[in-house]
Protein backbone atom coordinates (compact mmCIF):
# COMPACT_ATOMS: atom_id res chain seq x y z
CA UNK A 1 0.00 0.00 0.00
CA UNK A 2 1.39 3.40 -1.00
CA UNK A 3 1.65 6.09 1.67
CA UNK A 4 -1.20 8.59 1.54
CA UNK A 5 0.28 11.98 0.55
CA UNK A 6 -0.36 15.27 2.25
CA UNK A 7 -3.09 16.99 0.28
CA UNK A 8 -3.06 20.66 -0.66
CA UNK A 9 -6.41 22.38 -0.55
CA UNK A 10 -7.01 24.95 -3.27
CA UNK A 11 -10.07 27.13 -2.63
CA UNK A 12 -11.39 28.55 -5.91
CA UNK A 13 -13.55 31.60 -6.58
CA UNK A 14 -15.59 31.23 -9.76
CA UNK A 15 -16.40 34.43 -11.69
CA UNK A 16 -18.68 34.26 -14.73
CA UNK A 17 -19.35 37.01 -17.26
CA UNK A 18 -22.42 36.37 -19.42
CA UNK A 19 -23.29 39.36 -21.65
CA UNK A 20 -26.98 38.95 -22.36
CA UNK A 21 -29.75 40.27 -24.56
CA UNK A 22 -32.91 39.10 -22.88
CA UNK A 23 -32.51 35.40 -22.12
CA UNK A 24 -29.89 34.94 -24.81
CA UNK A 25 -26.13 35.39 -24.88
CA UNK A 26 -25.26 38.46 -26.91
CA UNK A 27 -23.13 37.14 -29.77
CA UNK A 28 -22.32 40.68 -30.87
CA UNK A 29 -20.32 40.96 -27.63
CA UNK A 30 -18.79 37.48 -27.41
CA UNK A 31 -17.89 37.24 -31.10
CA UNK A 32 -18.70 33.55 -31.44
CA UNK A 33 -20.82 32.31 -28.52
CA UNK A 34 -24.59 32.61 -28.55
CA UNK A 35 -27.57 30.52 -27.47
CA UNK A 36 -29.53 30.62 -24.26
CA UNK A 37 -28.20 31.85 -20.95
CA UNK A 38 -29.39 28.68 -19.22
CA UNK A 39 -27.54 26.46 -21.70
CA UNK A 40 -24.29 28.39 -21.22
CA UNK A 41 -24.67 28.28 -17.46
CA UNK A 42 -25.04 24.51 -17.68
CA UNK A 43 -21.99 24.26 -19.95
CA UNK A 44 -19.78 26.25 -17.57
CA UNK A 45 -20.98 24.23 -14.58
CA UNK A 46 -20.29 20.87 -16.19
CA UNK A 47 -16.97 22.05 -17.60
CA UNK A 48 -15.88 23.42 -14.23
CA UNK A 49 -16.64 20.06 -12.63
CA UNK A 50 -14.66 18.28 -15.37
CA UNK A 51 -11.68 20.59 -14.84
CA UNK A 52 -11.70 19.99 -11.08
CA UNK A 53 -11.81 16.23 -11.67
CA UNK A 54 -9.00 16.30 -14.24
CA UNK A 55 -6.69 18.43 -12.07
CA UNK A 56 -7.25 16.23 -9.04
CA UNK A 57 -6.64 13.08 -11.06
CA UNK A 58 -3.56 14.64 -12.61
CA UNK A 59 -1.96 15.15 -9.18
CA UNK A 60 -2.00 11.38 -8.46
CA UNK A 61 1.65 10.34 -8.93
CA UNK A 62 1.88 7.64 -11.62
CA UNK A 63 -1.70 6.56 -11.02
CA UNK A 64 -1.57 4.84 -14.41
CA UNK A 65 0.66 2.27 -12.68
CA UNK A 66 -0.53 2.70 -9.09
CA UNK A 67 -4.35 2.84 -8.96
CA UNK A 68 -4.34 3.53 -5.21
CA UNK A 69 -2.33 6.75 -5.60
CA UNK A 70 -4.18 9.63 -3.96
CA UNK A 71 -4.32 13.24 -5.20
CA UNK A 72 -1.93 15.89 -3.94
CA UNK A 73 -4.38 18.65 -4.92
CA UNK A 74 -8.02 19.11 -4.05
CA UNK A 75 -9.94 22.01 -5.60
CA UNK A 76 -13.13 23.34 -4.03
CA UNK A 77 -15.33 26.16 -5.31
CA UNK A 78 -16.03 28.43 -2.34
CA UNK A 79 -18.35 30.79 -4.20
CA UNK A 80 -19.65 31.48 -7.70
CA UNK A 81 -20.26 35.05 -8.84
CA UNK A 82 -22.18 35.93 -11.99
CA UNK A 83 -22.35 39.15 -13.99
CA UNK A 84 -24.78 39.53 -16.89
CA UNK A 85 -22.57 42.01 -18.71
CA UNK A 86 -19.48 42.18 -20.94
CA UNK A 87 -16.00 41.69 -19.58
CA UNK A 88 -14.32 45.00 -18.75
CA UNK A 89 -11.51 45.83 -21.18
CA UNK A 90 -8.88 48.47 -21.80
CA UNK A 91 -6.59 49.45 -24.66
CA UNK A 92 -3.29 47.90 -23.64
CA UNK A 93 -0.30 48.92 -25.76
CA UNK A 94 0.89 46.14 -28.04
CA UNK A 95 -2.53 44.45 -28.30
CA UNK A 96 -4.67 44.80 -31.39
CA UNK A 97 -7.84 43.77 -29.55
CA UNK A 98 -8.99 45.28 -26.25
CA UNK A 99 -7.33 43.55 -23.29
CA UNK A 100 -9.37 42.09 -20.47
CA UNK A 101 -9.12 44.48 -17.52
CA UNK A 102 -8.23 42.07 -14.74
CA UNK A 103 -7.65 44.79 -12.18
CA UNK A 104 -11.19 46.07 -12.77
CA UNK A 105 -12.54 42.56 -12.27
CA UNK A 106 -10.56 42.10 -9.06
CA UNK A 107 -11.88 45.42 -7.77
CA UNK A 108 -15.45 44.49 -8.74
CA UNK A 109 -15.36 41.21 -6.82
CA UNK A 110 -13.31 42.57 -3.89
CA UNK A 111 -10.54 40.04 -4.53
CA UNK A 112 -8.63 41.16 -1.45
CA UNK A 113 -11.41 39.89 0.80
CA UNK A 114 -11.58 36.54 -0.95
CA UNK A 115 -7.82 36.02 -0.92
CA UNK A 116 -6.95 37.41 2.50
CA UNK A 117 -10.08 36.48 4.49
CA UNK A 118 -11.34 33.35 2.74
CA UNK A 119 -8.03 31.85 1.67
CA UNK A 120 -8.83 31.75 -2.05
CA UNK A 121 -5.75 30.68 -4.02
CA UNK A 122 -7.23 30.64 -7.52
CA UNK A 123 -9.83 32.74 -9.31
CA UNK A 124 -11.36 31.11 -12.38
CA UNK A 125 -12.96 33.55 -14.81
CA UNK A 126 -15.44 32.23 -17.35
CA UNK A 127 -15.68 34.53 -20.35
CA UNK A 128 -15.22 34.68 -24.08
CA UNK A 129 -12.51 35.27 -26.64
CA UNK A 130 -13.93 35.13 -30.16
CA UNK A 131 -11.23 37.41 -31.54
CA UNK A 132 -12.93 40.39 -29.90
CA UNK A 133 -10.78 40.62 -26.76
CA UNK A 134 -7.34 39.53 -25.57
CA UNK A 135 -6.84 37.50 -22.44
CA UNK A 136 -4.20 35.72 -20.38
CA UNK A 137 -4.69 32.00 -19.80
CA UNK A 138 -3.07 32.42 -16.39
CA UNK A 139 -1.94 35.43 -14.37
CA UNK A 140 -0.39 35.59 -10.89
CA UNK A 141 0.03 38.23 -8.22
CA UNK A 142 1.57 38.13 -4.78
CA UNK A 143 4.64 38.83 -2.68
CA UNK A 144 6.85 36.65 -4.88
CA UNK A 145 5.92 38.28 -8.17
CA UNK A 146 4.07 37.13 -11.27
CA UNK A 147 5.14 33.68 -12.46
CA UNK A 148 2.54 32.89 -15.10
CA UNK A 149 1.66 32.39 -18.74
CA UNK A 150 1.19 36.12 -19.33
CA UNK A 151 3.31 39.16 -20.07
CA UNK A 152 3.95 39.30 -16.29
CA UNK A 153 2.85 42.89 -16.02
CA UNK A 154 3.33 43.73 -12.31
CA UNK A 155 0.46 46.22 -12.40
CA UNK A 156 -2.40 44.33 -14.10
CA UNK A 157 -3.53 42.65 -10.86
CA UNK A 158 -3.70 44.05 -7.32
CA UNK A 159 -0.94 42.62 -5.13
CA UNK A 160 -1.81 41.27 -1.68
CA UNK A 161 0.22 39.59 1.04
CA UNK A 162 -0.78 36.18 -0.32
CA UNK A 163 -0.30 34.79 -3.80
CA UNK A 164 -3.29 34.08 -6.00
CA UNK A 165 -3.55 32.94 -9.61
CA UNK A 166 -6.23 34.02 -12.08
CA UNK A 167 -7.24 31.65 -14.88
CA UNK A 168 -9.33 32.94 -17.78
CA UNK A 169 -11.39 30.25 -19.50
CA UNK A 170 -13.21 30.54 -22.80
CA UNK A 171 -16.72 29.09 -22.56
CA UNK A 172 -16.70 28.63 -26.31
CA UNK A 173 -14.39 25.68 -25.65
CA UNK A 174 -14.33 22.67 -23.32
CA UNK A 175 -12.47 21.02 -20.43
CA UNK A 176 -9.29 20.30 -22.40
CA UNK A 177 -8.67 23.95 -23.25
CA UNK A 178 -9.36 25.02 -19.65
CA UNK A 179 -6.99 22.38 -18.25
CA UNK A 180 -4.38 23.48 -20.79
CA UNK A 181 -4.37 26.87 -19.03
CA UNK A 182 -3.26 25.03 -15.90
CA UNK A 183 -0.70 23.00 -17.82
CA UNK A 184 1.05 26.16 -18.97
CA UNK A 185 0.91 27.61 -15.46
CA UNK A 186 2.53 24.45 -14.06
CA UNK A 187 5.23 24.71 -16.71
CA UNK A 188 5.87 28.38 -15.92
CA UNK A 189 6.16 27.79 -12.17
CA UNK A 190 8.35 24.68 -12.32
CA UNK A 191 10.61 26.22 -14.96
CA UNK A 192 11.01 29.26 -12.70
CA UNK A 193 11.93 27.10 -9.72
CA UNK A 194 14.48 24.91 -11.52
CA UNK A 195 14.79 25.22 -15.29
CA UNK A 196 17.59 22.65 -15.52
CA UNK A 197 15.77 19.87 -13.71
CA UNK A 198 12.28 20.54 -15.03
CA UNK A 199 12.75 21.86 -18.55
CA UNK A 200 15.98 20.16 -19.58
CA UNK A 201 15.70 16.88 -17.67
CA UNK A 202 11.96 16.25 -17.29
CA UNK A 203 10.53 17.87 -20.42
CA UNK A 204 13.57 17.23 -22.62
CA UNK A 205 13.90 18.06 -26.29
CA UNK A 206 11.06 17.28 -28.71
CA UNK A 207 11.32 13.73 -29.99
CA UNK A 208 14.08 12.59 -27.63
CA UNK A 209 11.70 10.44 -25.61
CA UNK A 210 11.64 12.13 -22.25
CA UNK A 211 8.34 13.46 -20.84
CA UNK A 212 7.44 16.38 -23.10
CA UNK A 213 5.11 19.24 -22.24
CA UNK A 214 1.59 20.44 -22.95
CA UNK A 215 1.92 20.80 -26.71
CA UNK A 216 4.60 18.17 -27.26
CA UNK A 217 4.14 14.58 -26.05
CA UNK A 218 7.28 12.38 -26.04
CA UNK A 219 6.86 11.64 -29.75
CA UNK A 220 5.80 15.17 -30.70
CA UNK A 221 7.35 16.98 -33.65
CA UNK A 222 5.11 20.08 -33.74
CA UNK A 223 2.77 22.07 -31.50
CA UNK A 224 -0.44 20.31 -30.44
CA UNK A 225 0.89 16.98 -31.73
CA UNK A 226 -1.45 14.92 -29.55
CA UNK A 227 -2.49 12.43 -32.26
CA UNK A 228 0.94 11.49 -33.54
CA UNK A 229 1.06 7.71 -34.12
CA UNK A 230 4.83 7.56 -34.56
CA UNK A 231 6.30 5.28 -31.90
CA UNK A 232 9.27 6.43 -29.81
CA UNK A 233 10.96 4.87 -26.81
CA UNK A 234 10.29 7.00 -23.75
CA UNK A 235 11.05 6.78 -20.03
CA UNK A 236 8.02 8.91 -19.07
CA UNK A 237 6.54 6.18 -16.85
CA UNK A 238 9.86 5.54 -15.10
CA UNK A 239 11.48 8.95 -15.43
CA UNK A 240 14.64 9.57 -13.44
CA UNK A 241 16.64 12.80 -13.76
CA UNK A 242 19.89 11.07 -14.67
CA UNK A 243 18.17 8.65 -17.02
CA UNK A 244 18.32 4.90 -16.66
CA UNK A 245 14.60 4.40 -16.17
CA UNK A 246 12.74 1.73 -18.13
CA UNK A 247 11.76 2.91 -21.58
CA UNK A 248 8.55 1.85 -23.28
CA UNK A 249 7.38 2.21 -26.89
CA UNK A 250 4.81 4.99 -26.87
CA UNK A 251 2.57 6.96 -29.19
CA UNK A 252 -0.80 8.68 -28.99
CA UNK A 253 -2.55 5.36 -28.29
CA UNK A 254 -1.35 5.69 -24.69
CA UNK A 255 -3.69 8.69 -24.20
CA UNK A 256 -6.18 7.67 -26.89
CA UNK A 257 -5.21 10.63 -29.08
CA UNK A 258 -7.12 12.87 -26.68
CA UNK A 259 -5.55 16.12 -25.47
CA UNK A 260 -7.25 16.08 -22.07
CA UNK A 261 -6.13 12.50 -21.43
CA UNK A 262 -2.60 13.50 -22.44
CA UNK A 263 -2.65 16.37 -19.95
CA UNK A 264 -3.77 14.06 -17.12
CA UNK A 265 -1.18 11.43 -18.07
CA UNK A 266 1.58 14.06 -18.19
CA UNK A 267 0.59 15.57 -14.85
CA UNK A 268 0.58 12.13 -13.26
CA UNK A 269 4.16 11.73 -14.44
CA UNK A 270 5.37 14.79 -12.49
CA UNK A 271 7.22 13.83 -9.29
CA UNK A 272 4.47 13.90 -6.70
CA UNK A 273 4.08 12.74 -3.13
CA UNK A 274 6.34 9.88 -2.00
CA UNK A 275 7.94 9.74 -5.44
CA UNK A 276 11.14 8.05 -4.24
CA UNK A 277 13.22 9.80 -6.91
CA UNK A 278 16.62 11.39 -6.45
CA UNK A 279 18.85 13.85 -8.27
CA UNK A 280 22.57 13.83 -7.52
CA UNK A 281 21.97 11.86 -4.37
CA UNK A 282 19.19 14.09 -3.00
CA UNK A 283 15.47 13.24 -2.93
CA UNK A 284 13.06 15.10 -5.16
CA UNK A 285 10.33 17.09 -3.44
CA UNK A 286 6.63 16.84 -4.16
CA UNK A 287 6.49 19.22 -7.12
CA UNK A 288 2.77 19.80 -6.52
CA UNK A 289 3.67 21.82 -3.43
CA UNK A 290 4.47 24.76 -5.74
CA UNK A 291 0.94 24.64 -7.16
CA UNK A 292 -0.79 23.72 -3.91
CA UNK A 293 0.85 26.36 -1.70
CA UNK A 294 3.24 28.60 -3.61
CA UNK A 295 3.80 30.99 -0.71
CA UNK A 296 4.77 28.24 1.73
CA UNK A 297 7.12 26.71 -0.83
CA UNK A 298 8.82 30.04 -1.43
CA UNK A 299 9.04 30.88 2.26
CA UNK A 300 10.67 27.50 2.92
CA UNK A 301 13.04 28.07 0.00
CA UNK A 302 11.91 24.73 -1.32
CA UNK A 303 13.27 23.44 -4.61
CA UNK A 304 12.39 20.59 -6.92
CA UNK A 305 15.08 18.77 -4.96
CA UNK A 306 14.83 18.57 -1.16
Secondary structure, DSSP 8 states (H G I E B T S, - for coil): -------EEEEEEEEEE--EETTEE-HHHHSS--SBHHHHHHHHHHHHHHHHHHHHHHTSTTTTT-TT---SEEEEEEEEEEESS---EE--TT-SSEEE-HHHHHHHHTHHIIIIIT---EEEEEE--TTTEE--SEEEESTT---SSS---TTSS---SS-EEEEEEETTS-HHHHHHHHHHHHHHHHHHH-HIIIIIIII-STTSSS---SS--TT--STT-TT----EEE-GGG--TTS-S--EEE-GGGGTT-HHHHHHHHHHHS--TT---EETTEEB--TTHHHH-HHHHHHTT--SB-
